Amino acid sequence: MSRRAAIARAGLLAGAFAVGGTRRASAAVGETATNPGAGPFVFCLNTATIRGQKLGLRKELELAAQAGYQAVEPWLDSIEQYARNGGSLRDLRQRVNDLGLSVEDAIGFPEWLADDPVRQAKGMERAKNAMDLVAQLGCKRLALPPAGATDKPLPDLLAAAARYRELLEHGDQVGVVPQIELWGFSKRLNRIGQCADIAIETAHPKACVLLDVFHLYKSGCDFHGVTLLSATSVQVLHMNDYPADPPRDQINDGFRIYPGDGIAPVVDILRALRAMGGPKVLSLELFNRKLWEQDALEVARTGLEKMKAVAGKALNSR
């Protein structure tokens, strides 16, 4: 391992070994000052949760503010559709600011990890173009899942790290941080360790991992692994829960439910995030068709209440 990679590894993992009372207290106080009532957590709506209602991007953002969220996580296809229809992303950015929201992340599916060289090149270009686009909206991050490459194990971790670093460097130019997204049903990027290793091997200070309660369960990861990551290596958590039935090998995204309504150790995960220090974006991401049939505002409000309830338990316990 190079000296640069070793330094990066220390930065990505060090938070697990420096969470004493002073650091924890200072982090909680600092974030509370900028985010009253929420402690270190920023409550965010991933628009997949109300995707089935087909509101359109602008209405989704306005609904998030109406429901009481601090932030939004829109999907790239909705942003592209808005722009294609003649909408100005810079004007929409001002509307987002007026609503008191931040755009913490965007969900896209560039095939940056494809094995085929042609698809890979197109996927890398797609990811860069996506960062250019979402930057106009003031978006801070872009999700990088293993889209289009889920059926085979990762053949070369260092090659993946090199691609990720290239995207991080492009993100530096436009002000957007790409995040490696763990997918539990995939054969690559399905483990905390593999995602962290790729991030570490970039030796880039902004390398980070996007986690998801459901995907951690689906992948079979031990949730304790979250505690080994540092404050900067995890910035966003997709919030959801899952029932006891169907079993893990049969469950799919459609069974996601509100945080706290299932058997996931959500409170324990949030405790781990709190202990890392630094602000954490909790983004409600559900793909539940039953919720898509309900009133979108009611779904959003209920989801926020559920997130605040489990976050409160994490903040008020040791």
N, C-alpha and C positions, 0 to 999 in steps of 0.2 A: 504494500500500500504506500502511495506517495505521502510526503509530509503534508501536502495540501489536503489530500483526502482524509488523512488522520485528524487534521484540525477540524474538518467539516464533520467527521463522525463524532467527535467530542461535542461539537455544538448541537448536533441533532439529538444526541442522547443525554447530554449533561443534565437536563432538567430533572431527570428521575432521581438524581443523587444530590440535588440542592434545593429541597423543598422544605426546609426548616421553617420554624415559626416566623422568623423575621421576614423572610422572602414572601411567604404566603400572606402574611398580614399586609405587607406593603403593596402587594399586587391587588389584594381585595380592596384596599382603601383607594388606590389609584384608579382602578376601573370604576369603582362606585362613584367617584367624583365626576367622571365623564359620562356615566351611564346610570343615573340615579335609580335605585330600587332593584337593579338587576345584578349588582356585584360585577363579576368579570364577564358576564354573559350578554351578548347582543342577540336579540330575538328577531329572527329572519323568516320570511315566507318564501320557500321554493315554490314557484308557480305551477309545478307539476301537481301540487295538492289540489288546485282548482282548474287544472288543465281541461278536464272533461266538460266544464261549463262553457268553454270556448268564448271567453270574454274579450280576447284581444289584449295586447301588451299594455296599452295605456290604462285600460280599465282594471287590469290585474294589479298594476302599481297603485292606482288610486284606492282600490279595495284593500290592499295591504295596509295602507296608511289609515284608512277608515277603521280597520279591525284593531289597530293599535300596535302594529309591528314597527320596529326601528329600521328594518332593512329588508331587502328583497334579493332573490336569486332567480332571475328569469332564464328562460331557455333561449339558446342561440337562434333556433328556427323562428321564434316569435319576434326576436329583434330584427332578423333579416326580413321577415314578412312586413314588419312595420316600415322598414326603410324602402322596400320594394313598392309599397303602396304610397310612397311619397312623403312619409313622415320624416321629420328632422330629428335625428338622435340628439343633436345638441340642444334643440328646444325641449325635447323630452327630458334631457338631463336637468335643465332648469326646473321643469315641472317636478321631477323627483326631489330636487333640493327644496322646492317650495312646500312639498308634502312632508319634509323633515325626514326623508328616507336616505339610506345609503344603498348602493348596489354592490353587494359584497362578493358576488361570484356570478358566473354564467355557466350554464350547462350546455356543452356541445359534445360532438362525437367524432372528432378528427381521427383518422386511422394512422396515427403517428407510430404505432407499434406493429403495423402490418409487416409480415415477412417478405412479401413481394416488393421488390424495389420500386416499381412504378406506383403501386398503391401507397407505399411508405412515403415517397416523395410528394405525392398529392396530399397525403395526410399531414405532413409537416407544413406544407404551404397553406393548407386549410386551417391549421392551428394558428399560424402567424396572421392570416387574414382575419380570423375570428378575434384575435387579440386587438388588432387594429380597429375592428368594428366596435367591440364592446368598450374600448377606451373612450369612444365618442360619448358613451352614456355615463362615463365616470365609473365604470365597473372596475373593481380592484383585482379580480382573479378570474381564471378560466379553468374549468375542470378538464382533466386529461385522463379519461378512463381508457381501458384497453379495447376500445371499440374496433370491431372488425378483425380482432385477433384473439378471440376468447377460447378457441377450440384446441389450442396447442400450448404446451408449456413454453416459457420464455427461453429461447436458445442462447442468448448472449446478454447477460446483465450489463456488462460494461458498454456494449453498443447501445443499449437502451438508455443508459446514463448519459452517453454522449449526445443522443438525440434530445434528451430532456434538457441538458445544459444549453444546447442550441436554442431551444424554445425559451428557456429562462433568460438568455441573453437578448433575445428579441423582445421579451417582455420588459426587460430593463429599459429599452428604448421607448416603449409606448406607455409604461406605467401600469402594466397588468402582470400579475404573478400567476403562471400556470401551476396547477396543483395535480400531482399524481393521485388519481382516484382509485381506491380499492373496490373491486367488484367481486362479490362472493361466489357468483356462479361461473366465473371465468377460470381458465387454467393458468392465466398469467395475471399478475397484479391482484392476486386473491389472498395474499398473506401480508400482515403488517410488516414482517421482516423483509420480504422482497421489495415492497414499496419503499421502506426506509433505506434499504441497501442502495437502490437506484438513486434515491435522493442524496445519500451520503457520497456516492461515487461521482456525482457531478462536481463536488467541492464548491458549490455555489451557495452563497449565504441565504438566498431566498428559497431554496429547495424545500418543499413541504408536501405533506400527505393529506388528502381529503378522506376522512373516515365517515362511516355510515353505520348506525346501530344494526340495521337489518343485514347489511353486507358482511359485517363482522361475524354475525351469527351464521349466515349462510355458508361462509367460507370455513367455518370450524375453528376460527382463531380463538385463542384464549383471551378473554377481555383484559386480563392482567397485562398483556403486552402493551396496552395503551399507556400504562404507567411508566414505561421505559423511554417514552418520547419526550422531547423538550418543548419549551414554550413556543418557539418559533416554528417547529416542525409540524405542529397541528394548529391550524387557525380556524378551520370550519369543521363542524360535525353535522351530518345529516341526521335529523331527529325523527324517530319513529319507534315503533314497538312491534311485537309479533306475538301471536297466540301460541299455546302449547301444541295445538293441532292445526294443520298437518305437521308431521315431523320435518326436521331440517332438510332431509334429502328430497322432500316433495314440495316444500314451501316455495312460493315465488313472490314477486313484487306486489301482486294483487292482494296479498294477505297483510300488508303493512297496516297498522292501526295507530291511533293516537298514542303518544308517549305516556307511559304509566298505565295503559289499559291492558298490557300483556305481561309477559314473563321476562322480558329483557332486563338486565341489571343497569337500567338507565341511570339511576341515582349514583351507583358506583362509578360509572363511566364519567359522569359529570364531576364527581369528586376528584377523579384523576386529572381531568382537564383543569379544574380549579387549582390543584396542587402544582401543576406545571408553572403557573403564573401567566400573566398576559391575558388580553381579551380573547374570548372564544365566541365565534359566531355559531349559534344554534339555529339551524335552518330546517324547518318542518318540510320533509319530503315524503309524500304519500302518493301511492298509485291505486288507491282503493276506489273501484267503480261505484260502490254504494255511496261514497262521499261525493263523487262526481254527479250523482243524481240529486243531491241536496243543494240548498241555497248556499252559494259560494261564500257570502259574508259570514253566515253562521258557521260554516266549516272552518273558515280562517280564524274566527273568534274562539271557537272551541279549541282548536289546535294551539292557539296562543295561551289560553288558560291552562291547558294540559302541560305545555312546556314550562310555564312559570311555576306550576305546582311541583314538578319533579326537580326543577332547578332550585326551588326554595328548600326542598329537602336536602339537596346536596350542599347548599350554602349553610344550612343550619345544623349540620351534623359533622362528625369527625370520622 
